[in-house]
Amino acid sequence: MRREGISVVLTGGGTGGHIYPAVAVAEMLKKDPEITNLYYIGCARNPEKDIASRERIDFYSLNVSGMPRKPGLKLLFWLIELFIAIFGAAGYLLKLKPDVVFGTGGYVTGPVLMAAWVLGVPYVIHDPDAHPGIVNKFMSRGAKSVSLAFEEAKKYIKNNNINVWGNPIRGSLSSIDKNTALQELGLSPDRKTILAIGGSQGAKTINDALGGAVSVLVKEMDYQIIHQTGKKNFDEYIRDFYEKHPEMRDNSAYIARPYFDDMSLPLKAADMAVSRAGSLSISELSLCELPSVLIPYPYAAADHQRFNARAMENSGAALYLEDAECTSERLIELICFILSDPEKLKRMQEVNKTLARPDSAENIARELKRVAH
């Protein structure tokens, strides 16, 4: 006899692009009285453990790492580690008895979905990138449903039930308007605002290029800038910047911070962005209708950021810039190309609006319930 309520296991990890979509869906599931149990299976060495704990989701850890790309002893040891992790995941699933498993990618997802397949537990996959990860591509055949963030990803997935729902974003992002965000940051509503972000750790390439462009953009072009440098780079960056540009020290049109706990403020204040091309960042930019210059991180796994950035450029929502070509002069040129043409800015905003999927988390939560029943 079936017990009352629905029990869901979430899995995905390693980077925010895999973890936060799972957390956004969890946020939606928590509001549903039919969902009685939520669990997270991840790797305790990765950020998902702390994030799941903050969200008050019971966390279960597997010892698993990324697959070595070359044959040899490391690959042999990894295969042994993988089989142990599959057995560990099977043990968790037998104990937790979930009605459905939801996987968002990353190497920890592999053993959990393999264990679910062996035990006959239905699972749903979400992939956040334009070029799906190896785990999701391999496991998609056995999934009851596959959710994608990018239309371009469909050609890599073998499944009869594919939905392009976009990346699920946490609800707090849409709770503030532009004027309020500008006011809270002490910025002018009469000047165009540029947001520069490189992820929570920052991006040295973006920092260096922007640092050399700030004076021109603020003093000559009359723009204002919000710059998230990343925690790791902040002290060195800010010291070097004010040594080279002491006149900017008291200029309120340039805000440099290591990190924003609430990204809704800078995102809602901005008119455009300069950013890495992680899937979560792109989804947030689209949701806030922000045209962007996307600079993919050249060492991302399977080069997925380049696929993401190209997909956004092809849609007309962003401009693509190679990391090696990201100089102050080129950045100024591309920023002005967007902001100096009101019609171009408006067209890019409209494309981002069409790409935004504010109902993604709700759609995935509904699909998980359908599969669980």
N, C-alpha and C positions, 0 to 999 in steps of 0.2 A: 504493500500500500504506500502511495506517495505521501511524504510528509508535507505539512503546510509550509508555505513560503518558499522562496527561491534562494539558493546558495550559489555564490559566484566566486571563482578564483581568478584573480588578475595576475598576469605575468608579463614582464618586459623590463629591460634595464640596461644599465651601462651609461646612457646619456639622457639628458632631459627630453630629447626628441622621442625617446621610447617611453620614458616614465610618465611625463606630464599628460599625454593623451589618456593613459590608463587612469590617472588620478582625476582627470576631468570627467571621465565616464563614471568613476566611483562616486564623484560628487553628485552626479545625476541619480545614480542608483540609490544613494542614501536617502533621497527624498521620496522614494517609492516604498509604500508600506508592504508590497509583495516581496521585497528583497529583505530577507531576514539575516543573511550572513554574507560578509565580504572578507576575502582573504587575499593576501599578496604573496606570491612566491618569487623570490629574486635572489640576488647574491649579496651577502652582508658586507662585502668589500666595496660595493657600489653605492651610489647616492640613493637608490630606491629604498634602502632600509630606513634611513632617516626620514625620507619623505613620507613613506607609508606610516611610520610612527607618528609623525606630526598630524597625519590625517586620521589617526586612531584606527588604522586597519591592521589586523593581526598579520604579522610578517613571519614567513618561513624561508629559511635560507638554504641554497644549494651551492656547493663548491664547484664552480664551472668557469672556464675562461674561453677566450676566442680561439678559433681553430688556426693552427700554424698553416701558412700558405705553401710550405715546401715539405716534401717527404723526408722522413728521418726519425730519430729517436723522439724528438719533441712531438711529432704527430702521433706516434705510438702511445706515448704517455697521455696525450690529449684524448685519444680514443678510449683509453682505460678510464680517464676522468669522466668522459661523457657517459659511458655505460653506468658508472657508479651514480652519476647525477640522475640518469633516467630511473634507476631503481629508487633513489631518494625521492624523486618527484612522484613516482607511483605510490610510495608509502604515504606521502602527504595527501594525495588524492583519495586513497582508500580511507584515510582517517577523516578527511574533511567532507567527503561525499558531495562534491559540488554538482549542481545541475548543469552548469556550463562553465567553460574556461575561456577567458578572453586574453589573447596574446597580442602585444604591440611591437614585438621585434627585439633584437639584441640577442646575444648568444645564450643568455639564461632561458629564453623562451623555448629554445629547441628541445631540451630534455622534458620540459613540462608538457609541451604539445605532443611529443612522442609518447609519453606516458599516458596522456589522455586518449590518444588514438588506440594504443594497445588495450586500455581498459574500457574502451567504448564510451568514454565521456565526450559529449559533443563540444566542439570548440569553434570559436569565431576569431578571425584574425583581422587586425588593422595594421596597414603599413603607411607610415607617414611621409615617405619620399617618392619622388618621380621615378626612381630606379629602386625597386624593392630589394630588401636585404636577402641574403642567401637562405636564412631560416624560413622566412615567410614564403619565399618562392618554392622551397622544397615542401613545406607543410601545407601549402594552400590547397593541394589536391584533396586532402581529407577534411577540410574545413566545411562546416555547414554554411558558412557565409564569410565573405571577405569584404572589408571596408577599405577604401583607398582615399588618399588625400589628393592625388593627381590623376587626371584622365590618362596621362602618358604611361602610367604604371600598369594599365590593364593588359598590355601586350606581353607582360612578363608573368602573368598569373594564370594558372590553369584551374578554373573553378566556374561552375554554372550559375553561381549566385554572387555577382560582384556589384558593389554599390560604391559610387564615387561620392562620398559624403564629406570630404575634407577632414582636416585634423580637429579633433575635439579640443576646445579651449575652455578654460575655467571661466565661470560666469562673471567673476569680479571685474573682468577686463572692460565690460561695456557699461559700467555703472557711473561714469563721469563724463561731462561734456567738455568741449574744447576750451571755452572761455574760462570755466572753473579750473581746468588743468593749467592753463597759462597763468592765471591769477595765483594759484598755489606755488608755481615755480618762479613767480616774480618776473614774468616775461610780457612783452607788449603784444596786444592783439592786432597791431597795425604792421607788424613785420612778419615775413615768412620765416618759418622755424624748421631747422634741419635737425633730425635725430641721428646720431652716430652710435651704433652698437656693434659689439663683436662677440656676443654671448657673455655668460657670467664671468668667464675668465678673461674676457677682452681679446683683442686681436692687435698684435704689435704693428702689423702692416697698416691697418686702418688708423691706429693711433698716430703713427709717424706721418702718414700722408695728411691726415686732418690737422695735426699740430702745425704743419707748415702752411696750411690753407686758411686757418682760423682768422688771422688778421685781415686777409683780403676779403673773405666772405662777410665778416662783421663790419669792418670799417669802410671798405670800398663798395660792397654789394648791398650793405644794409640788411643782411640776414641776421638771425639769431640762432644759436646752436646749443643743443643738449647733447652732451658727450658722455656715454658710459664707457669708461676706460677699461674696466675689469679690475678686480681687487688686486691681482698679482702685479699689474703694471702701473697702478695709480701713483705711488710715491715717486718712482723714478720719472714717470711721464710728466707729472705736474711740476717737479723741480726743474727739469730741463726746459719745459715750455715757458715758465715764467722767467728763466734766465735769458732766453732768447727774445721773449716778448713781455718785458716788464710793464709796458703800457696797457696790457690786457688784464692786469691783476684786479683792478676795480671795475672792470667792464661787465655790467649785469647781463649783457647779451650773449655771454658765453658761460654755460654751466658745465663744469666737469666734475663728475662723481665716479667713485669706484664701482658702484652698483646701486640699482634702484630696487628696493624690496617690493614696491608696487609699480609695475611697469605700465599700469593704466595711465599714470600721470604723463610721462614723456610721450607715450604713444598717442594719446589723445591731444596733446599740445602741438604735435608736429604736423607739417605739411608734406614732408617727404623724409626718407630715411636712407642712410648708408649702412649696410649691414652684411654680415656673413649670410650664407644661404642655407642655414639649418631649416628643417621643415617647420618647426614650431615657430621660429621667428617669422618666416614667410606667412604662415597662417595668421599670426597676430597682425602683421602689416596689412594683409588683405582685409581682415575684419575691421581695421581702422581706416581702410580706404587710402593707404599710403603708397604712392609711387616710390620706387627705391632704386638705388644703385647697389646691385648685389655682387659681392666679392667672395666667391666660394673658397673655403679653406682647402688648400691644395692637397692636404694629407688625410682628408676624411675617408672613412672606410668605403671601399668600392667607388670612390670619387662621387658619392651620391650628391654632394652639394653642387657640383657642376651641373648635374642633370636637373636639379631643382631650379638653379639659376637660369639655365637655358629654357626650361619650360615657362618660367615667368616672363622672360624676355620675348619668347615666341608669342605669348598671349597679349603682349603690349602693356603689361603691368609694371615692368621693371626694365632697367638697363643692366647689361652684363659687363663686368670688368674683371679681368684676370688679376690674381694676386700679384704677379710679377710686374704688372703694368699699373699698379695702384700707387701713383705719385701725387703729390700735392697739386701739380698743374693739371693732371688728368681729372682729378676729383673735382676741382673748381670748374673745369670745362663741362663735366657731366651734370653737376648740380645746377649750374646756370642754364644748361640745355633744358632741364625740366622746369625750373622755377621761373625763368624769364619769359616763358611762353604760356600764358594763362589757358589757352585752348588745349595745348599738349598736357598740361597739368590736370586739367579737368577730364580729358580722355583717359589718362592713366588712372585717375581716381575711380572713374566709372568702371574700368576693366577690373580693378581690384574689388570693387563692390560686387561685381558679378561672380568673382572667384571665391568670395567669402562664403563660408558655410556655418552660420551661427547656430544651426540646429544639429550639428554633427554629433555632439555628445548625446542629445536626446534621441536621435535616430539610432545610434549604436546601442544605447540602453534598451530601446524598444526591441531591437533585433535580438539582443541577448535574452530578453524575456520570451520572445517567440521561440527561439531555439531551445530554451530551458523547458518550455511546456511541451 
